[in-house]
Amino acid sequence: MISSFHERIREPDATYISPRLMSEQLETSLSGLSRMMDLHRNTLRNPRSEALQSKLRDLARIMDRAETMLGSHDRALYWFRNQSLADYGGSTPQELVEGGHLAAVSAYLDDVEAGALG
């Protein structure tokens, strides 16, 4: 079963995540997406690139989990951009991702799911 978020970022009639559709879901430009994922903007020109797809999959997991936990795409995007996380020096999830700490965001969501945080 494909989640609602993954359905919105899947390249039509293909087996990979669309950088364009991901940037639309995050309400950012393609260059903003490449900066967020610390990739050269030209990398987005090859959407089948494994380096690109790996980072898009990781980011999609975060956003999909946030949508599920918060109940809507808008709430998940607001959380991603604006919610400071005290355990991570007050950084937002987006700032953590931009700093290469996507695993920290995933760990935070694990803790919330386990009831350790809120």
Phi, psi and omega in degrees: 000134180261129180293163179301316180297314180296326178296325182283342181252355180286130175296126181305137177057032179218175184246023182226164178280134180276120175302321180297314181291324176296316180297323177297318180294328179269001180053050177223169177278169175297322178292325175296320177296316180295321176295318181301322183265005180056049177237147174296140184302331179292338177300328181291345179287343177245082187297343179273356179306129181295324178299316179293310183298323178299314179292321177295320178298316180298316179294322178297321178300316179298309184293323179296314179297317180297318178299315181297315183289324185263347173092352178199159178295316182300317179294321179294318180293320176300313178303312183301317184277328195239338186282114177283138181253108185304321182292349181237043175066021180082005178291150173277162175305319179298317178298322177296316178299314180299330179274005179083019184248045180300325179298328178293322178294317178298318178296321177299314179296323175302314181296318179297316179298326181279355178088008183282333182227179176184000000 
